[in-house]
Amino acid sequence: MEFDPVMVHEWLSRSARRFPAKTALICGNKRWTYSALDKHCDHLSRALCRLGLRHQDRVVIFLDNSAETIISMYATLKTGAVFVVLNGTMKAPKLRYILENSDARVLITHTGKAGVVRRAIEGRKCRVVWIGGASRIPESGAESCRSWDDVFAKESTSEDGNPGTVDPRVEPIDTDLAALIYTSGSTGEPKGVMSSHHNMISAARSIIQYIGNTEDDVILNVLPLSFDYGLYQVLMTFMFGGTIVLEKSFVYLHQVLSRISEHRVTGFPIVPTILAMLLGMEYLTKYDFSSLRYLTNTGAALPVAHIRRLRELLPGVRIFSMYGLTECKRVCFLPPEEIDIHPDSVGRAIPNCRVAIVDGDGQSVPSGQTGELVIQGSNVMQGYWRDPDTTAGTYRPGTHPAARILHSGDFFQMDEEGFLHFVGRKDDMIKSKGERISPREVEDAVCAMPGVVEAAVVPVPDDILGQAIVAFVVPTDAGELTEREVLRHAQKNLEPFMVPKYVLMLEKLPRTPNGKVDKRHLAAQAEQNTQSR
């Protein structure tokens, strides 16, 4: 009798035993069977062991969406270590910060990112596995380097014949960490959310349950694997034994939509930005969506008008409106049969999760009143890596240790039927293109530009992006610095989703009586100025 696995990587191995010849992954023109994928993960895990990886060491995976990213994730888990997937567009300062904060022992990356990597690892010890062939490996100054091609060209046993384990005395258990998922913090420095195997499996199992996934499902994922929404598409697919179709991004929408009919896709996870782009396409109805069973959305609430248009275009497709945050993966979902009745709601708590709306004293508020959303359940993650103070403020004690209460920092209302309605964010984090963005991080990048005295960033509503970023800039000499120059600097120093859509010049920033920048005033000014553009 085979019991359900308790470790994330064991689900891949289990599916490989059940469906060895079945296609697990389609990436570009290449298909991977479950058996081949699992064997490649085993092979890389042994190579990582020979590099000295130990139990619960961290491995940073700095790649775009690719088969190599997935192999690296599962190989890391098979060694008993912890993976950290980062967006392939990340710049050197943030990469360096995360390498240092996570104390990564190994970095897996591509030779095409050599310039960024070289600046990020300068002066620190970090073993690097390079994808791109031995001849293209740069002089990086790393402690030691390996070529991905070299790893898979050699025997999978070490020189003494030992297949290699991190530490045979350490038995992996489901409370071990599986991943650090870095998310922007209100201070501007990314925070690593600690996710155990138990947390990740519990969250994935709950989502699989309410969506109703089976081994016949084919999931199209265009979201970055550094984004927990994109990451879990892979984890869940390998749990229920389906097929994942992995795309690098949703920039080329024609190519993405063609994949739906080509691979008979049944599930398509989206964010509001993708939907807005889809609805803006002139010939959307020419695509074949007959195989599509469901769409899911999270990252930000879908505009009601967009939901109604989508229902008209795809009346037979089930639409799941959802809400979640990295600190617990998923909180609630709206059953598809309720979407026409409650289009402005994100539903009720997911299976095996409890939610409440509370006031500043932690007491539940009546129906219809606004309060902070709090969450309990095995999907509630372990806290923030090496940040006990922030952890203590966000993850608070419950009636016993396992009943910790996660404070979301978001304002909600619950109606009399128990449906949740998002009101607004407690802090000033910006959600654009499905990503959570720290204004401080954008401000710091803009302020690093010569000729800038100070900068402040606020969001404005945007039909395509969800929220667009507006940067108010105070130059050293009025008229010397142009908006175009600021945008060019931002594009060079920030990830694409963090680049402001608008730049507005000011002689000085408005401030509150206590000396802080008055962002409420700036937000009103931003809406007024951008409406005419």
N, C-alpha and C positions, 0 to 999 in steps of 0.2 A: 504494500500500500504506500503510495506516495503522498506525503503531506504538502500543503502549500508552503512554498519557500518563505523564509523570514528575512533574507537578504536581497537587496535590489538585483544584484547580478545573477542570483540563482534563478530568477524568473527567465532570463535569457537562456540559460543552460537548460532549464526545464522545457521551454518552447523548442529548443534545438533537439531535444530528445523526442518530443511529440511530433514535430513537423520538420525533420531534418532537411528535406528537399524543398520546402516551401520558401517562397520569396519573403524575406523579412524586411529588406531595405531596397528601395530604388533611389539611386542618386545619380542624376544626369542620365547617361546611357548605360550605366552599370547596375546590375542586379546582384544582390547578396542573398544567398540562402541562409536560413537560420544556422545550419551546420557550419558553413564557411565563416560566417560572422563570429560565431562562438569560438571557433578554432583560432581565428586571427586575434581575438581578445586574449585567449590563453597564451598565445605566442608572445604578444607584447607584454603581458603581465610578467612572464618569466624574464624578459629583457629588463623590465623595470626593477625586478628583484636583483638582477645582477648589477644594476646601477646603484644598489644600496638602499632602495626604498624600503622603509620600515612601516610597521603597523601604525595607522592613523597619520602618517606623513601626508603632506599636501602636494598635489600635482596640479599645476596651472596649465590649462589647455587654451592656447591663444590661437584660434583658428576660425575660419568662416564655417558655415554649415557644410558639413562634408561627412563622408563615411569615416574618415580618419578621426574626426571629432568623437563620433559614437564609439569607435573601437577604443580610443583613448579613455573615454569615460568608464567603460565596462572593464577594461584591462586594469585601470586604477583600482576599481572596487574589488576585483579578483585578488589583488595583493593585500587587501585589508586597509588600503589607503583612502584618501579623501580627494575627490576631484573638484576643481574650480574652473568652470567654463567661462571664458571672457569673450566679449564681443570683438570680432576681428577688426573693427574700425577703431579700437581704443588707441589713444595716444600714449606716448612714452611716460609722461609724469604719472598718469593714473595706473598704468601697468606696473611701474616701479613701486608705487605705493602698495598695490595689492600683493606683489611678490614679497615685499618686506613684511606687510601686515600678516599675511598667511604663513610666512616663513616657509615658502615653497621649496621643496627639495629638488623637484624636477619641473622643467618647463617644456611643453610639447608645442611646437609652432612650425610655421612654414618659412622657407627661405625668402619668400616674397615680402615678409615682414621683418627682414633682417635689420633695416635701419631703425625701426622703432624698438626692436628687441635689444639691439646693441646699446642704445642709450639707457634702456630700462635696467639692464643687468650690470651695467658698468660698476665695478668695485664690489660686487657681491658674489658669493658662492652659489652657483645654481647649475645643476646639470641640465643640459638641453638635448632634446631629441628633435632633429630637424627633418621636416618633410620637404622633399624637393631634390633628392639625390645628393650623394657625397660630394660630387664635384662643385655643387653650388653652396656648400656650407661656408658661411663667412667666418672670418676671424672675429670671434665674439668676446673672447676673454673669459668665457664661462669655465667653470671648474672642469668639466669634461663634456664632450659632445658626441652624439651618435647620429647616424643617418637612419631615417625610417626605412629606406631600402635595404640598408645593411642589417637592420634588426630582423627583417623578414627573409633575408637571404641566407642567414646562418641557422644552425641547429638551435632548437628551442631549449636545449639543456646547457648548463654552465660547463666550464672546462673540466671540472671534477666529476661531471656526470650527474650532479644533483639538479633536479628540475627547478629548484629554487622556491623558497617561501620567504615571506617577510620575516617572520619569527615563529617557528614551529611551536613555541611555548604559549603563544597568544591565540586563543580560540575566538574567531570573530563572532560577535553577537549583535542582535538587532538594535541595541542602544548605541553601538558605535556610530560615529559620524560617517555619512556617505558623501555629503557635498557641503561646500560653502557657496552660497549664492549671494553674490555681492549686489547690493542695491544702494542707490544714492541716499545719503543721510542729510538731515537738515543743516548740518554743519558744513556740508560740501564734501566731506570725506566718505567714500563708500563704506558700507557696513556689511560684514559677511554674516548672513543668516545661517546658523548651524542646523543642518537637516540630518537627522539620524535615518538609518534604514527603516526603522519602524514608522517614523513620521512620514517618509516618502511613500512607503507601501500603503499605509493607512489612507493617505490623501488620494493616491491613485486608485485604490480599490473603491473608495466612495464615489469618485467621479465615473469610473467604469460602470458602477451599479446604476446610477441615475441616467446615464446616457444610454445604457443597454448595449455596450459593445460586445461583439462576438469575434471569433476567429475569422469570420468572413469580411470584417471591416477593412477598408483601405483608407488610410488617413493621409491627407495632403498637408504637409507642414511647411509654411513659408516664413515662419517666425524664427528669430534667432534662438539657438540652443542656450545662449547665455540668459535668456528671458525664461523664467520658470514656466510660463505658458507654453512656450515652444519645447522646452526640455521635457515636460511631462507627456507630450504627445509621443515621444520615443519610449519613455518608461512604461506608459500604459499599453502601447501597442505590443511591446514585447511581453507584457504580462498576459494579455488576452490572446496572443498568438496571431495577430493580424499582420498587415503590411503597412509600412510607412514610406511615403513618397516625400523625399526631402529636397527642398529647393533652397537656394542661397538667399533669396529675398522675394518680395512681391513687386519689385520695380518693374519687371517686364510682365505685365498682367496678361497679355495675350498668351505668352508661353505658359504661365501658371494655369490659366483657365483651360488651355488645351490639354493639360495633364489630367484634368477631371475625366474627360471622355476617354483619353488614351489608356488610362490605368483603371478605369471604372471606379473612381474614388467615391467612397460612401460618406466620409466625414471631412469637414473643412473648418478648422479653427481660424477665426478672424479677429481683428480689432476694428474699432470704428473707422480708422483711417482707410483700411482696406475696403470696407463697405462703401464709404463715400466715393472712393475711386471707382469701384464697380458700378455704382449707380450713376456715375458721371460718364460711363462708356456709352457711346452712341449705338453700338451694335451688340449689346450684351445678349440679346435674345437669340443670336445666331449660334451661341455655344450650346453644346449638348450637356445638360445637367441631369439627365434621366437616371443616372446611377446614384446621385447624391441623396443620402438619407437624412443628414442633419448638418447644421451649422452651429458653432458655438461662438460666443463673444464674451470677452472680458477685457480688462485694461482700462476701460471707461464705459459708462452707460451709452447704449445706442440711442440716438435721437428718435423719438417716437415716429416722426415723419419718415425716417429711414426704415424703421421696422415695417411700417405699413407698405412702403414701396417694395420692400423685399418680399413681403407676404404676397403681394400681387404678382411679382415676377416668378416666385418659386412657391406656389401654393401647396405643393406636396412635400416640401422640405421642412423638417422639424427644426425650430430655432430655439436654442438655449441661451437666454440672457443670464449672465453670471457675474459674480463679484468675488474678488479675492485679493490677497496681498501676500507677498513673498513670505512673510512671517508665519503664515499658516497654509499657504498654497491656495485653497478655495474655502469660501465661507458659505455662499448661498447660490441657488440657481432657481430660475423661473421655469416650471414645467411648460413645454411647448403648447400644451392645450390651454394654458392661461395667458398666452402672450397677447391675444386680441382683447382680453378682458382687462389685463393689468400691464399694458405696454410700458408704463413708466416705472415698473418695479423690477428689482433684481431677485425677487422670489423669497424663498424660505431657506433655512439652514440645510446644508447637504447632509446625507446620512452620517450618523455617528458624530455629530457636531451640535453644540448648543450655543445659541446667541442671545444677547440681551441688549437693550438700549438703556444706558445709565446716565445719571447726572454727574456733576463734579465730585460728589461724595460716594459714587459707586452704587447708588440706589436706582432701581428700575424706574423709568418714567412711564406715565400713562400712554395709551395709544394716541397717536397723532402728535405727540410732543417730540421735540428734537433732543437728542442726546448722543453720546458716543457709543459706537458699536463695540461690544466686547465679545470674545469668542473663547470657548472651551472645547477640548477634544484632542484625540491622539494626532490630529493634523497640526496642532500647535507646535511649532518648531522649538528648538532648544535655546534660542536667544542669539545674541550677537557675539561673534568671535572676538575675544580679547577686549570686550567692552562691557564689563559688569555693571557699570552705572546706568548706561542706556538700557541694558537688559532688564535691570531691576525696575526701571520706570515704565517699561512696555509690557513685560511679563510679570504679572503680580500674583501673590499667593492666593490660592483658593482654599477650600476646606481641608485639602490634603495635598501632598506634593504633586501628584499626577493631575490634579484639577486646577493647575495654574490658569490664570485668566489673561488672555491677550487683549490689550487695549489697542484698537486699530488706529486711533487718531483721526477717525473720520466720523462726521456727523450723519446720523440716519434718523428716520422716523419709521415706526411700525404701525400699520393701519389695524383696524379692528379685526380683520380677517387673518392677521399675522404676516402680511406681506411687507417686505422691507423696501424702503425708498431712500436712495442716496440723496443727501442734502448738500454736503460740501466737505472739504478737507479741513481738518483742524489746523494743520500747518499750511505753509505756502508752497508745498511741492507742486510741480507742474507735470501733467500727464499729456504727452505729445507723441503721436505715432505709436501708442501703446506702451511707451517707455515712461518710467518715473524719473523726473529730472530735478536735481537740486538747483535752485536759482543761484545759490552761493557759488556753485562750481562754474556756472556760466559767467557770473560776475567776476570771479577771480581770473578767468581766462581773458576777458575783455580788459580788465584793469592791468593785466600784464603787458598790454600793448603800449608802446611809446606814444605819448601825446594824450593819454587818458588819465584824468584825475580820479574819477570814481565812476561806478556804474551800478545800476539797479535793474533787476529783471523781474517782470511780472507776466502772467498769462492773459490772453484774451481768447474768447470762444472762437473756434474755427471749424467750419463744416467738414473739412478734409482731415485736419490733424487732431481734432478733438479740442486741443488748446494750442495756440500759436505763441511763440516766445517773443516778447517785446523787450528790447534792451534800451534803457535810457542811459545815455553816455554824457558825461561832463568832460569836455576836452580841455587841455591846458591853455589852448589859444583858440577862441571861437573862430570858426571859418577855416582853420588849418586842417582839421580832420574831417573826412567825409564819411557818410554812411556806408558807401561802397568799400572803403578801406577797412572799416570795422568788420563788415561781413566777411571780407577776404581773410582777415586775421582770424576770425572765428572758425571759418571753414578749415583753416590750416591747423588749428589747435584744439578743436573739439570734435567729438564724434558727430556724424551727420544729423542725428535726431536732436542734438543739443544746440545746433546753430540757430540763432534768432531769425525769425521771419521778417521782423521790422526792427529798425534802429532809429531812435529819436534823440536828437541832440538837445541838451539843456545847459543853461548857464550854471545852475546849481540844483541839487536834489531837494525836494520838499522834506521837511522833518517834523516829527511830533515834538511836543513840549519837552520830552525827556531826551531829545537828541537823536532818536532813531529815525531812519528813513521812513517816511510816511508812504507805505506801499499801497494803502487803500486809495490815497489820492492819486498815486501813479496809475493804478489799475483803471480808475475812471478816466484819467487823461488818455491812457492807452486805447481804451475802447472808442473814445471820441475821435482820436487821431487816425485810427486804423479803419474805421467804418468808411471813410471817404477814399480809401486806397483800393 
